Amino acid sequence: MKTVRAGLVTALVLLACAAPARAGAGHSAEEAEDNWLMLTVSHGGTPSAAKGGTMLRCDPPGGHPHAAAACAELAAANGHIGDIPAKHANCPADYVPVTAHAHGKWRGRAVEYNGTFSNTCVLATRTGSVFALDEA
């Protein structure tokens, strides 16, 4: 009987210690559901009508080959893809247009983004890792 009581007391102490740590450890399920973007990149000057794309989830990052970097860039730009700082690169002058499209939610706010770029290098310099949909 004493062994059972000791085991119950130990279990209760462990549960009491674990509960506060879990509660403050991260974001709520609702916040995690509000940080996602469906991303597509199509060749040409108009968004692709094709179904599919890549789902970027943040909190925790996933579903995207460069999810951690893309989520960090979005967090720094408060979810505004157009506000991601441009990176310097020597892109070729080739005109092979690509159109990037994103829709979803960032911290509960609807996100809709369309951008056409002269080539994939320019796309990468202007949008960081968000539309880097190639495998890592």
Secondary structure in CASP SS format (residue, H / E / C, confidence):
PFRMAT SS
TARGET T0000
AUTHOR 0000-0000-0000
METHOD secondary structure of the structure
MODEL  1
M C 1.00
K H 1.00
T H 1.00
V H 1.00
R H 1.00
A H 1.00
G H 1.00
L H 1.00
V H 1.00
T H 1.00
A H 1.00
L H 1.00
V H 1.00
L H 1.00
L H 1.00
A H 1.00
C H 1.00
A H 1.00
A H 1.00
P H 1.00
A H 1.00
R H 1.00
A H 1.00
G H 1.00
A C 1.00
G C 1.00
H C 1.00
S C 1.00
A H 1.00
E H 1.00
E H 1.00
A H 1.00
E H 1.00
D C 1.00
N E 1.00
W E 1.00
L E 1.00
M E 1.00
L E 1.00
T E 1.00
V E 1.00
S E 1.00
H E 1.00
G C 1.00
G C 1.00
T C 1.00
P C 1.00
S C 1.00
A C 1.00
A C 1.00
K C 1.00
G C 1.00
G C 1.00
T E 1.00
M E 1.00
L E 1.00
R E 1.00
C C 1.00
D C 1.00
P C 1.00
P C 1.00
G E 1.00
G C 1.00
H C 1.00
P C 1.00
H C 1.00
A H 1.00
A H 1.00
A H 1.00
A H 1.00
C H 1.00
A H 1.00
E H 1.00
L H 1.00
A H 1.00
A H 1.00
A C 1.00
N C 1.00
G C 1.00
H C 1.00
I H 1.00
G H 1.00
D H 1.00
I C 1.00
P C 1.00
A C 1.00
K C 1.00
H C 1.00
A C 1.00
N C 1.00
C C 1.00
P C 1.00
A C 1.00
D C 1.00
Y C 1.00
V C 1.00
P C 1.00
V E 1.00
T E 1.00
A E 1.00
H E 1.00
A E 1.00
H E 1.00
G E 1.00
K E 1.00
W E 1.00
R C 1.00
G C 1.00
R E 1.00
A E 1.00
V E 1.00
E E 1.00
Y E 1.00
N E 1.00
G E 1.00
T E 1.00
F E 1.00
S C 1.00
N C 1.00
T H 1.00
C H 1.00
V H 1.00
L H 1.00
A H 1.00
T H 1.00
R H 1.00
T H 1.00
G C 1.00
S C 1.00
V C 1.00
F C 1.00
A C 1.00
L C 1.00
D C 1.00
E C 1.00
A C 1.00
END
